Amino acid sequence: MERIMSDMERADAELIRRLGEYGSATVHEAIGRRGAMYSKINPLGPGMKCCGSAVTVKMQAGDNLTLMKALDIAKAGDVLVVDNGNLEDEGPWGEIMSIAAQLKGIAGLVIDGCVRDSREIKEMGFPVFCVGTSIIGTVKESVGWINHTITCGKMIVHPGDIILADEDGVEVIPREEISFAIESSQARTEKEAKQVERLKQGESLLHIANLDQKMTQLGF
């Protein structure tokens, strides 16, 4: 098996842009409550958001050489998604790699581990989603896997899947379902807008959501 795959199928850039107009929570609900990474992965700074095709990376423990190669392979608009084996006592990503990624137009980084140089990364505004920070560096000695199916944040991620990450969390959308995700998210957004109007007119949220009937069924 070839460890490093230099390319993968990507969704249409315009579809990715349209999906990125929605929040991760909206998309998650709209596609049937699927695809959410575990909640320990959070944005490094406020307001961070990214949406793009996943370049998947599986690192060797304590070694970021493969991640540096993935940074070289990734194209503008991609999101680097890294299986770090849930190791949280090292920071395989920092300021210099963030600068390199930002200059290439890479959309963001999602890693089930820590990063370093957090102040500098936040100042430059490069979107990073991680479990925390660690000042401990890594070696550059061994090769892992790039653009193979990985697990990140307790979610299976395939190369080319769409990653939508914001302050609410990280959502994984199968590439072939992007049109469905857009349509479903638009429908949900329109439905919620109508609910807000009914709330402003004085209706009960319990009634709007048809949950008053549920309460009656439960004997209340």
RODRENZA-876346 format. One record per atom (N, C-alpha, C, CB): atom name; residue number from 0; y, x, z. Coordinates in steps of 0.2 Angstrom, whole numbers. Glycine has a CB too. Layout:
N
CA; NUM; Y; X; Z
...
***
This chain:
220
N; 0; -6; 4; 0
CA; 0; 0; 0; 0
C; 0; 6; 4; 0
CB; 0; 0; -5; 6
N; 1; 11; 3; -4
CA; 1; 17; 6; -5
C; 1; 22; 5; 1
CB; 1; 21; 5; -11
N; 2; 23; 10; 5
CA; 2; 27; 8; 11
C; 2; 34; 6; 10
CB; 2; 27; 14; 16
N; 3; 38; 9; 5
CA; 3; 45; 8; 4
C; 3; 45; 4; -3
CB; 3; 49; 14; 4
N; 4; 47; -2; -3
CA; 4; 49; -6; -9
C; 4; 56; -6; -10
CB; 4; 46; -13; -8
N; 5; 58; -3; -15
CA; 5; 66; -2; -16
C; 5; 69; -9; -18
CB; 5; 67; 3; -22
N; 6; 66; -14; -20
CA; 6; 69; -20; -22
C; 6; 65; -26; -20
CB; 6; 71; -20; -29
N; 7; 68; -32; -20
CA; 7; 65; -39; -19
C; 7; 69; -44; -22
CB; 7; 64; -40; -11
N; 8; 66; -50; -23
CA; 8; 69; -56; -26
C; 8; 75; -58; -21
CB; 8; 64; -61; -28
N; 9; 81; -60; -24
CA; 9; 86; -62; -20
C; 9; 88; -69; -22
CB; 9; 92; -57; -20
N; 10; 91; -73; -18
CA; 10; 93; -80; -20
C; 10; 100; -79; -24
CB; 10; 94; -84; -14
N; 11; 102; -84; -27
CA; 11; 108; -84; -31
C; 11; 114; -83; -26
CB; 11; 109; -90; -35
N; 12; 118; -78; -28
CA; 12; 124; -76; -24
C; 12; 128; -82; -22
CB; 12; 128; -71; -27
N; 13; 129; -87; -27
CA; 13; 134; -93; -25
C; 13; 130; -98; -20
CB; 13; 135; -97; -32
N; 14; 124; -98; -21
CA; 14; 120; -102; -16
C; 14; 121; -99; -9
CB; 14; 113; -103; -18
N; 15; 120; -93; -9
CA; 15; 121; -89; -2
C; 15; 128; -91; 1
CB; 15; 120; -82; -3
N; 16; 133; -90; -4
CA; 16; 140; -91; -1
C; 16; 141; -98; 1
CB; 16; 145; -90; -7
N; 17; 138; -103; -2
CA; 17; 138; -110; 0
C; 17; 135; -111; 7
CB; 17; 135; -115; -5
N; 18; 129; -108; 7
CA; 18; 125; -109; 14
C; 18; 129; -106; 19
CB; 18; 118; -106; 13
N; 19; 132; -101; 18
CA; 19; 136; -97; 23
C; 19; 142; -101; 26
CB; 19; 139; -91; 21
N; 20; 144; -107; 23
CA; 20; 149; -111; 25
C; 20; 147; -115; 31
CB; 20; 152; -116; 19
N; 21; 141; -115; 32
CA; 21; 138; -119; 38
C; 21; 137; -115; 44
CB; 21; 132; -123; 36
N; 22; 136; -118; 50
CA; 22; 134; -114; 56
C; 22; 127; -114; 56
CB; 22; 137; -117; 62
N; 23; 124; -109; 60
CA; 23; 117; -108; 61
C; 23; 114; -114; 64
CB; 23; 116; -102; 65
N; 24; 117; -117; 69
CA; 24; 114; -123; 73
C; 24; 114; -129; 68
CB; 24; 119; -124; 79
N; 25; 119; -130; 64
CA; 25; 118; -135; 59
C; 25; 113; -134; 54
CB; 25; 125; -136; 55
N; 26; 112; -128; 51
CA; 26; 106; -127; 47
C; 26; 100; -128; 50
CB; 26; 107; -120; 43
N; 27; 99; -125; 56
CA; 27; 93; -125; 60
C; 27; 91; -132; 61
CB; 27; 94; -122; 67
N; 28; 95; -137; 63
CA; 28; 93; -144; 64
C; 28; 92; -147; 57
CB; 28; 99; -148; 67
N; 29; 96; -145; 52
CA; 29; 95; -149; 45
C; 29; 89; -148; 42
CB; 29; 101; -147; 41
N; 30; 86; -142; 43
CA; 30; 80; -140; 39
C; 30; 73; -141; 44
CB; 30; 79; -133; 37
N; 31; 74; -145; 49
CA; 31; 69; -147; 53
C; 31; 67; -143; 59
CB; 31; 63; -147; 49
N; 32; 73; -140; 62
CA; 32; 72; -136; 68
C; 32; 67; -130; 67
CB; 32; 70; -140; 74
N; 33; 68; -127; 61
CA; 33; 64; -121; 60
C; 33; 68; -115; 59
CB; 33; 59; -122; 54
N; 34; 65; -109; 60
CA; 34; 68; -103; 58
C; 34; 73; -99; 63
CB; 34; 72; -104; 52
N; 35; 73; -102; 69
CA; 35; 78; -98; 74
C; 35; 75; -92; 77
CB; 35; 80; -103; 79
N; 36; 78; -87; 77
CA; 36; 76; -81; 81
C; 36; 77; -82; 88
CB; 36; 79; -74; 79
N; 37; 74; -78; 93
CA; 37; 75; -80; 100
C; 37; 82; -78; 102
CB; 37; 69; -76; 104
N; 38; 84; -81; 107
CA; 38; 91; -81; 109
C; 38; 93; -75; 112
CB; 38; 92; -87; 114
N; 39; 89; -70; 113
CA; 39; 91; -63; 116
C; 39; 95; -59; 111
CB; 39; 85; -59; 118
N; 40; 94; -61; 104
CA; 40; 98; -58; 99
C; 40; 105; -61; 98
CB; 40; 94; -58; 92
N; 41; 110; -58; 100
CA; 41; 117; -60; 100
C; 41; 121; -56; 96
CB; 41; 119; -61; 107
N; 42; 127; -59; 94
CA; 42; 132; -55; 90
C; 42; 135; -50; 95
CB; 42; 138; -59; 88
N; 43; 136; -44; 92
CA; 43; 139; -38; 96
C; 43; 146; -40; 99
CB; 43; 139; -32; 93
N; 44; 150; -44; 95
CA; 44; 157; -45; 96
C; 44; 158; -53; 94
CB; 44; 162; -41; 93
N; 45; 164; -55; 97
CA; 45; 166; -62; 95
C; 45; 167; -63; 88
CB; 45; 171; -65; 99
N; 46; 166; -69; 85
CA; 46; 168; -71; 78
C; 46; 163; -68; 73
CB; 46; 174; -69; 77
N; 47; 158; -64; 75
CA; 47; 154; -61; 70
C; 47; 150; -66; 66
CB; 47; 150; -55; 73
N; 48; 149; -65; 60
CA; 48; 145; -70; 56
C; 48; 143; -66; 49
CB; 48; 149; -76; 54
N; 49; 137; -68; 47
CA; 49; 134; -65; 41
C; 49; 129; -70; 38
CB; 49; 131; -58; 41
N; 50; 129; -70; 31
CA; 50; 124; -73; 27
C; 50; 122; -69; 21
CB; 50; 127; -81; 25
N; 51; 115; -68; 20
CA; 51; 113; -64; 15
C; 51; 106; -63; 14
CB; 51; 116; -57; 15
N; 52; 104; -60; 9
CA; 52; 96; -59; 8
C; 52; 94; -53; 13
CB; 52; 95; -57; 1
N; 53; 88; -55; 15
CA; 53; 85; -50; 20
C; 53; 82; -44; 17
CB; 53; 80; -53; 25
N; 54; 84; -38; 19
CA; 54; 81; -32; 17
C; 54; 77; -30; 24
CB; 54; 86; -26; 15
N; 55; 70; -31; 24
CA; 55; 67; -30; 30
C; 55; 65; -23; 31
CB; 55; 60; -35; 29
N; 56; 65; -21; 37
CA; 56; 63; -14; 40
C; 56; 59; -14; 46
CB; 56; 70; -10; 41
N; 57; 53; -11; 45
CA; 57; 49; -10; 51
C; 57; 49; -2; 53
CB; 57; 42; -12; 50
N; 58; 53; -1; 59
CA; 58; 54; 6; 61
C; 58; 48; 9; 64
CB; 58; 60; 7; 65
N; 59; 47; 16; 64
CA; 59; 42; 19; 69
C; 59; 46; 19; 76
CB; 59; 40; 26; 66
N; 60; 42; 19; 81
CA; 60; 45; 19; 88
C; 60; 50; 25; 89
CB; 60; 40; 18; 93
N; 61; 56; 24; 91
CA; 61; 61; 29; 92
C; 61; 63; 33; 86
CB; 61; 58; 33; 97
N; 62; 62; 31; 80
CA; 62; 64; 35; 74
C; 62; 68; 30; 69
CB; 62; 57; 37; 71
N; 63; 74; 32; 68
CA; 63; 78; 28; 63
C; 63; 78; 30; 56
CB; 63; 85; 27; 66
N; 64; 74; 35; 54
CA; 64; 74; 38; 47
C; 64; 73; 32; 42
CB; 64; 69; 43; 46
N; 65; 68; 27; 43
CA; 65; 67; 22; 39
C; 65; 73; 17; 38
CB; 65; 61; 18; 41
N; 66; 76; 16; 44
CA; 66; 82; 12; 44
C; 66; 88; 15; 39
CB; 66; 85; 11; 51
N; 67; 89; 22; 40
CA; 67; 93; 25; 36
C; 67; 92; 25; 28
CB; 67; 94; 32; 38
N; 68; 85; 25; 27
CA; 68; 83; 24; 20
C; 68; 84; 17; 17
CB; 68; 75; 25; 19
N; 69; 83; 12; 22
CA; 69; 85; 5; 20
C; 69; 92; 4; 19
CB; 69; 82; 0; 26
N; 70; 96; 7; 23
CA; 70; 103; 7; 21
C; 70; 105; 10; 15
CB; 70; 107; 11; 27
N; 71; 102; 15; 12
CA; 71; 103; 17; 6
C; 71; 100; 13; 0
CB; 71; 99; 24; 5
N; 72; 95; 9; 2
CA; 72; 92; 4; -3
C; 72; 96; -2; -4
CB; 72; 85; 3; -2
N; 73; 98; -5; 2
CA; 73; 102; -11; 2
C; 73; 108; -12; -3
CB; 73; 104; -13; 9
N; 74; 109; -18; -5
CA; 74; 114; -19; -10
C; 74; 120; -24; -6
CB; 74; 112; -23; -16
N; 75; 125; -24; -10
CA; 75; 131; -28; -7
C; 75; 128; -35; -6
CB; 75; 137; -28; -12
N; 76; 130; -38; 0
CA; 76; 128; -45; 1
C; 76; 121; -45; 5
CB; 76; 128; -49; -5
N; 77; 118; -40; 6
CA; 77; 111; -40; 9
C; 77; 112; -40; 17
CB; 77; 107; -34; 7
N; 78; 107; -42; 20
CA; 78; 107; -41; 28
C; 78; 101; -37; 30
CB; 78; 107; -48; 31
N; 79; 102; -32; 33
CA; 79; 97; -28; 36
C; 79; 94; -31; 42
CB; 79; 99; -20; 38
N; 80; 87; -32; 41
CA; 80; 83; -36; 47
C; 80; 78; -31; 49
CB; 80; 80; -42; 44
N; 81; 78; -29; 56
CA; 81; 75; -23; 58
C; 81; 70; -25; 64
CB; 81; 79; -18; 60
N; 82; 63; -24; 62
CA; 82; 58; -24; 68
C; 82; 58; -18; 71
CB; 82; 51; -26; 64
N; 83; 61; -18; 77
CA; 83; 61; -12; 81
C; 83; 56; -12; 87
CB; 83; 68; -11; 85
N; 84; 51; -16; 86
CA; 84; 46; -17; 91
C; 84; 48; -19; 98
CB; 84; 42; -10; 92
N; 85; 54; -22; 98
CA; 85; 57; -25; 104
C; 85; 59; -19; 109
CB; 85; 52; -30; 108
N; 86; 59; -13; 107
CA; 86; 61; -8; 111
C; 86; 69; -8; 112
CB; 86; 60; -1; 107
N; 87; 70; -8; 119
CA; 87; 77; -9; 121
C; 87; 80; -3; 125
CB; 87; 78; -15; 125
N; 88; 77; 3; 124
CA; 88; 79; 9; 128
C; 88; 82; 14; 123
CB; 88; 74; 12; 132
N; 89; 84; 12; 117
CA; 89; 87; 17; 112
C; 89; 92; 13; 108
CB; 89; 81; 20; 108
N; 90; 96; 17; 105
CA; 90; 101; 14; 100
C; 90; 101; 17; 93
CB; 90; 108; 15; 103
N; 91; 96; 14; 89
CA; 91; 95; 17; 82
C; 91; 101; 16; 77
CB; 91; 89; 15; 79
N; 92; 106; 12; 79
CA; 92; 111; 11; 74
C; 92; 118; 12; 78
CB; 92; 111; 3; 72
N; 93; 123; 15; 74
CA; 93; 129; 16; 78
C; 93; 135; 16; 73
CB; 93; 129; 23; 81
N; 94; 140; 19; 75
CA; 94; 147; 19; 71
C; 94; 146; 21; 64
CB; 94; 152; 23; 75
N; 95; 143; 27; 63
CA; 95; 143; 30; 56
C; 95; 139; 26; 51
CB; 95; 140; 37; 56
N; 96; 133; 23; 54
CA; 96; 129; 19; 49
C; 96; 133; 12; 48
CB; 96; 122; 17; 53
N; 97; 137; 10; 53
CA; 97; 140; 4; 52
C; 97; 146; 5; 46
CB; 97; 144; 1; 58
N; 98; 149; 11; 47
CA; 98; 154; 12; 41
C; 98; 151; 13; 35
CB; 98; 158; 19; 43
N; 99; 145; 16; 34
CA; 99; 142; 17; 28
C; 99; 140; 10; 25
CB; 99; 135; 21; 29
N; 100; 137; 5; 30
CA; 100; 135; -1; 27
C; 100; 141; -5; 25
CB; 100; 132; -5; 33
N; 101; 147; -5; 29
CA; 101; 153; -9; 27
C; 101; 156; -6; 20
CB; 101; 158; -8; 33
N; 102; 155; 0; 19
CA; 102; 158; 3; 13
C; 102; 154; 0; 7
CB; 102; 158; 10; 13
N; 103; 147; -1; 8
CA; 103; 143; -3; 3
C; 103; 143; -11; 2
CB; 103; 136; -1; 4
N; 104; 147; -14; 6
CA; 104; 147; -22; 6
C; 104; 141; -25; 9
CB; 104; 148; -24; -1
N; 105; 137; -22; 13
CA; 105; 131; -25; 16
C; 105; 134; -30; 21
CB; 105; 127; -20; 20
N; 106; 131; -36; 21
CA; 106; 133; -42; 25
C; 106; 133; -41; 32
CB; 106; 130; -48; 23
N; 107; 127; -38; 35
CA; 107; 126; -37; 42
C; 107; 120; -34; 44
CB; 107; 127; -44; 45
N; 108; 119; -33; 50
CA; 108; 113; -30; 53
C; 108; 110; -35; 58
CB; 108; 114; -23; 56
N; 109; 103; -36; 58
CA; 109; 100; -40; 63
C; 109; 94; -36; 66
CB; 109; 97; -47; 61
N; 110; 94; -34; 72
CA; 110; 89; -30; 75
C; 110; 86; -32; 82
CB; 110; 92; -23; 76
N; 111; 80; -32; 83
CA; 111; 77; -34; 89
C; 111; 77; -28; 94
CB; 111; 70; -37; 88
N; 112; 83; -25; 94
CA; 112; 83; -19; 99
C; 112; 91; -18; 100
CB; 112; 80; -13; 96
N; 113; 93; -12; 102
CA; 113; 99; -11; 104
C; 113; 103; -7; 99
CB; 113; 99; -7; 111
N; 114; 110; -6; 100
CA; 114; 114; -2; 96
C; 114; 118; 2; 100
CB; 114; 118; -6; 90
N; 115; 122; 7; 97
CA; 115; 127; 11; 101
C; 115; 134; 11; 98
CB; 115; 124; 18; 102
N; 116; 138; 14; 101
CA; 116; 145; 14; 98
C; 116; 148; 7; 97
CB; 116; 145; 18; 91
N; 117; 147; 3; 102
CA; 117; 148; -4; 101
C; 117; 156; -6; 101
CB; 117; 146; -8; 107
N; 118; 160; -2; 104
CA; 118; 167; -3; 103
C; 118; 170; -2; 96
CB; 118; 171; 2; 108
N; 119; 167; 4; 93
CA; 119; 169; 6; 87
C; 119; 167; 1; 82
CB; 119; 167; 13; 85
N; 120; 161; -2; 82
CA; 120; 158; -7; 78
C; 120; 162; -13; 78
CB; 120; 151; -8; 79
N; 121; 164; -15; 84
CA; 121; 168; -22; 85
C; 121; 175; -21; 82
CB; 121; 168; -23; 93
N; 122; 177; -15; 83
CA; 122; 184; -14; 80
C; 122; 184; -14; 72
CB; 122; 187; -7; 82
N; 123; 179; -12; 69
CA; 123; 179; -12; 62
C; 123; 176; -19; 59
CB; 123; 174; -7; 59
N; 124; 173; -23; 64
CA; 124; 171; -30; 62
C; 124; 165; -30; 58
CB; 124; 177; -33; 58
N; 125; 161; -25; 58
CA; 125; 154; -26; 54
C; 125; 150; -30; 59
CB; 125; 151; -19; 53
N; 126; 147; -35; 56
CA; 126; 143; -40; 59
C; 126; 136; -37; 61
CB; 126; 141; -46; 55
N; 127; 135; -36; 68
CA; 127; 129; -34; 71
C; 127; 126; -39; 76
CB; 127; 130; -27; 74
N; 128; 120; -40; 75
CA; 128; 116; -45; 80
C; 128; 111; -41; 83
CB; 128; 114; -51; 76
N; 129; 111; -41; 89
CA; 129; 106; -36; 93
C; 129; 105; -39; 100
CB; 129; 108; -29; 93
N; 130; 100; -36; 104
CA; 130; 99; -38; 111
C; 130; 103; -34; 116
CB; 130; 92; -37; 112
N; 131; 107; -29; 114
CA; 131; 111; -26; 119
C; 131; 113; -19; 116
CB; 131; 107; -25; 125
N; 132; 115; -15; 121
CA; 132; 117; -8; 119
C; 132; 114; -3; 123
CB; 132; 125; -7; 120
N; 133; 113; 3; 120
CA; 133; 110; 9; 123
C; 133; 113; 15; 120
CB; 133; 102; 9; 122
N; 134; 114; 20; 124
CA; 134; 117; 26; 122
C; 134; 112; 31; 120
CB; 134; 121; 29; 127
N; 135; 106; 30; 121
CA; 135; 100; 34; 119
C; 135; 99; 34; 111
CB; 135; 94; 32; 123
N; 136; 99; 40; 108
CA; 136; 98; 41; 101
C; 136; 91; 41; 99
CB; 136; 102; 47; 99
N; 137; 90; 42; 93
CA; 137; 83; 42; 90
C; 137; 82; 48; 86
CB; 137; 81; 35; 86
N; 138; 75; 50; 84
CA; 138; 74; 55; 80
C; 138; 73; 53; 73
CB; 138; 67; 59; 82
N; 139; 73; 57; 68
CA; 139; 72; 56; 61
C; 139; 66; 60; 58
CB; 139; 79; 57; 57
N; 140; 60; 57; 60
CA; 140; 54; 61; 58
C; 140; 49; 58; 54
CB; 140; 51; 64; 64
N; 141; 49; 51; 55
CA; 141; 43; 47; 52
C; 141; 45; 41; 48
CB; 141; 38; 45; 57
N; 142; 41; 39; 43
CA; 142; 42; 34; 39
C; 142; 39; 27; 41
CB; 142; 41; 36; 31
N; 143; 42; 22; 41
CA; 143; 39; 15; 42
C; 143; 39; 11; 36
CB; 143; 44; 11; 47
N; 144; 41; 5; 36
CA; 144; 40; 1; 30
C; 144; 47; -3; 28
CB; 144; 35; -5; 31
N; 145; 48; -3; 22
CA; 145; 54; -7; 19
C; 145; 52; -12; 14
CB; 145; 59; -2; 16
N; 146; 55; -18; 15
CA; 146; 54; -24; 11
C; 146; 46; -26; 11
CB; 146; 56; -22; 4
N; 147; 44; -26; 17
CA; 147; 37; -29; 18
C; 147; 39; -35; 23
CB; 147; 32; -24; 21
N; 148; 34; -40; 24
CA; 148; 35; -45; 29
C; 148; 34; -42; 36
CB; 148; 29; -50; 28
N; 149; 39; -44; 40
CA; 149; 40; -41; 47
C; 149; 41; -47; 52
CB; 149; 46; -36; 48
N; 150; 41; -45; 58
CA; 150; 43; -50; 64
C; 150; 49; -47; 67
CB; 150; 37; -51; 69
N; 151; 54; -51; 68
CA; 151; 60; -49; 71
C; 151; 63; -55; 75
CB; 151; 66; -47; 66
N; 152; 64; -54; 81
CA; 152; 66; -60; 85
C; 152; 61; -65; 86
CB; 152; 73; -62; 83
N; 153; 55; -63; 86
CA; 153; 49; -68; 86
C; 153; 49; -73; 80
CB; 153; 50; -72; 93
N; 154; 52; -71; 75
CA; 154; 51; -75; 69
C; 154; 49; -70; 63
CB; 154; 58; -77; 66
N; 155; 44; -73; 59
CA; 155; 42; -69; 53
C; 155; 47; -70; 48
CB; 155; 35; -73; 50
N; 156; 49; -64; 45
CA; 156; 54; -63; 40
C; 156; 51; -60; 34
CB; 156; 60; -59; 43
N; 157; 52; -63; 28
CA; 157; 50; -60; 22
C; 157; 55; -57; 18
CB; 157; 46; -65; 17
N; 158; 54; -52; 14
CA; 158; 60; -49; 10
C; 158; 63; -54; 6
CB; 158; 57; -43; 6
N; 159; 69; -55; 6
CA; 159; 73; -60; 2
C; 159; 74; -66; 5
CB; 159; 69; -61; -4
N; 160; 71; -67; 11
CA; 160; 73; -73; 15
C; 160; 81; -73; 16
CB; 160; 69; -74; 22
N; 161; 83; -79; 17
CA; 161; 91; -79; 19
C; 161; 92; -79; 26
CB; 161; 94; -86; 16
N; 162; 96; -74; 28
CA; 162; 98; -74; 35
C; 162; 105; -77; 36
CB; 162; 98; -66; 38
N; 163; 106; -81; 41
CA; 163; 112; -84; 43
C; 163; 113; -83; 50
CB; 163; 113; -92; 41
N; 164; 118; -79; 52
CA; 164; 119; -77; 59
C; 164; 126; -78; 61
CB; 164; 117; -70; 60
N; 165; 127; -81; 67
CA; 165; 134; -82; 69
C; 165; 134; -82; 77
CB; 165; 137; -88; 67
N; 166; 139; -84; 80
CA; 166; 139; -84; 88
C; 166; 134; -89; 91
CB; 166; 146; -86; 90
N; 167; 131; -93; 87
CA; 167; 126; -98; 90
C; 167; 119; -95; 90
CB; 167; 126; -104; 87
N; 168; 118; -90; 85
CA; 168; 111; -87; 84
C; 168; 110; -85; 77
CB; 168; 106; -92; 86
N; 169; 103; -83; 76
CA; 169; 101; -81; 70
C; 169; 96; -85; 67
CB; 169; 98; -73; 70
N; 170; 97; -88; 61
CA; 170; 93; -92; 57
C; 170; 90; -89; 51
CB; 170; 96; -99; 56
N; 171; 83; -90; 50
CA; 171; 79; -88; 44
C; 171; 78; -93; 40
CB; 171; 73; -84; 47
N; 172; 80; -93; 34
CA; 172; 78; -98; 29
C; 172; 74; -95; 23
CB; 172; 85; -102; 26
N; 173; 68; -98; 22
CA; 173; 65; -96; 16
C; 173; 69; -96; 9
CB; 173; 58; -100; 15
N; 174; 68; -91; 5
CA; 174; 72; -90; -1
C; 174; 72; -96; -5
CB; 174; 71; -84; -4
N; 175; 66; -99; -6
CA; 175; 65; -104; -10
C; 175; 67; -111; -7
CB; 175; 57; -105; -12
N; 176; 69; -111; -1
CA; 176; 72; -117; 2
C; 176; 80; -117; 2
CB; 176; 69; -118; 9
N; 177; 83; -113; -1
CA; 177; 90; -112; 0
C; 177; 94; -118; -2
CB; 177; 93; -106; -3
N; 178; 92; -121; -8
CA; 178; 95; -127; -10
C; 178; 94; -133; -6
CB; 178; 93; -129; -17
N; 179; 88; -134; -3
CA; 179; 87; -139; 2
C; 179; 91; -138; 8
CB; 179; 79; -139; 3
N; 180; 91; -132; 10
CA; 180; 95; -131; 16
C; 180; 103; -132; 15
CB; 180; 95; -123; 18
N; 181; 105; -131; 10
CA; 181; 112; -133; 8
C; 181; 113; -140; 8
CB; 181; 115; -130; 1
N; 182; 109; -144; 4
CA; 182; 109; -151; 4
C; 182; 109; -154; 11
CB; 182; 104; -154; -1
N; 183; 104; -152; 14
CA; 183; 102; -155; 21
C; 183; 108; -154; 26
CB; 183; 96; -152; 24
N; 184; 111; -148; 25
CA; 184; 116; -146; 30
C; 184; 123; -150; 28
CB; 184; 118; -139; 30
N; 185; 124; -151; 22
CA; 185; 129; -155; 20
C; 185; 129; -163; 22
CB; 185; 130; -155; 12
N; 186; 122; -165; 21
CA; 186; 121; -172; 24
C; 186; 122; -173; 31
CB; 186; 114; -174; 22
N; 187; 120; -168; 35
CA; 187; 121; -168; 42
C; 187; 128; -167; 44
CB; 187; 117; -162; 45
N; 188; 132; -163; 41
CA; 188; 139; -162; 42
C; 188; 142; -169; 41
CB; 188; 142; -157; 38
N; 189; 141; -172; 35
CA; 189; 144; -179; 34
C; 189; 142; -184; 39
CB; 189; 142; -181; 27
N; 190; 136; -184; 41
CA; 190; 134; -189; 46
C; 190; 137; -188; 53
CB; 190; 126; -188; 47
N; 191; 138; -181; 55
CA; 191; 142; -180; 61
C; 191; 149; -182; 61
CB; 191; 141; -173; 63
N; 192; 152; -181; 55
CA; 192; 159; -183; 54
C; 192; 160; -190; 55
CB; 192; 162; -181; 47
N; 193; 155; -194; 52
CA; 193; 156; -202; 53
C; 193; 155; -203; 61
CB; 193; 150; -205; 49
N; 194; 150; -200; 64
CA; 194; 149; -201; 71
C; 194; 156; -200; 75
CB; 194; 144; -197; 74
N; 195; 159; -194; 73
CA; 195; 165; -193; 77
C; 195; 170; -198; 76
CB; 195; 168; -186; 74
N; 196; 171; -201; 70
CA; 196; 176; -206; 69
C; 196; 174; -213; 73
CB; 196; 176; -208; 61
N; 197; 167; -214; 74
CA; 197; 165; -220; 78
C; 197; 167; -218; 85
CB; 197; 158; -221; 77
N; 198; 166; -212; 87
CA; 198; 168; -210; 94
C; 198; 175; -211; 95
CB; 198; 166; -203; 96
N; 199; 180; -210; 91
CA; 199; 187; -210; 91
C; 199; 189; -218; 91
CB; 199; 190; -207; 85
N; 200; 184; -222; 89
CA; 200; 186; -229; 89
C; 200; 183; -232; 95
CB; 200; 183; -232; 83
N; 201; 180; -228; 99
CA; 201; 178; -231; 106
C; 201; 171; -233; 107
CB; 201; 182; -237; 107
N; 202; 167; -231; 102
CA; 202; 160; -233; 103
C; 202; 156; -227; 107
CB; 202; 156; -233; 96
N; 203; 151; -230; 111
CA; 203; 147; -225; 115
C; 203; 143; -220; 111
CB; 203; 143; -229; 120
N; 204; 143; -214; 113
CA; 204; 138; -209; 109
C; 204; 131; -212; 110
CB; 204; 139; -202; 112
N; 205; 129; -214; 115
CA; 205; 122; -217; 116
C; 205; 121; -222; 111
CB; 205; 121; -219; 123
N; 206; 125; -227; 110
CA; 206; 124; -232; 105
C; 206; 124; -229; 98
CB; 206; 130; -237; 106
N; 207; 129; -225; 96
CA; 207; 129; -222; 90
C; 207; 123; -218; 88
CB; 207; 135; -217; 89
N; 208; 120; -215; 93
CA; 208; 114; -211; 91
C; 208; 107; -216; 92
CB; 208; 113; -205; 96
N; 209; 108; -222; 93
CA; 209; 103; -227; 94
C; 209; 98; -225; 100
CB; 209; 99; -227; 87
N; 210; 101; -222; 105
CA; 210; 97; -220; 111
C; 210; 98; -225; 116
CB; 210; 100; -214; 113
N; 211; 102; -230; 116
CA; 211; 102; -236; 120
C; 211; 96; -240; 120
CB; 211; 108; -240; 119
N; 212; 93; -240; 114
CA; 212; 87; -244; 113
C; 212; 81; -240; 117
CB; 212; 85; -245; 106
N; 213; 81; -233; 116
CA; 213; 77; -229; 119
C; 213; 77; -230; 127
CB; 213; 78; -222; 117
N; 214; 83; -230; 130
CA; 214; 84; -231; 137
C; 214; 80; -237; 139
CB; 214; 91; -231; 139
N; 215; 81; -243; 135
CA; 215; 78; -249; 136
C; 215; 71; -249; 136
CB; 215; 81; -255; 132
N; 216; 68; -245; 131
CA; 216; 61; -245; 131
C; 216; 58; -241; 137
CB; 216; 59; -241; 124
N; 217; 62; -236; 140
CA; 217; 60; -233; 145
C; 217; 61; -236; 152
CB; 217; 63; -226; 145
N; 218; 64; -242; 151
CA; 218; 65; -246; 157
C; 218; 71; -245; 161
CB; 218; 59; -245; 162
N; 219; 76; -243; 158
CA; 219; 83; -241; 161
C; 219; 88; -245; 157
CB; 219; 84; -234; 161
***
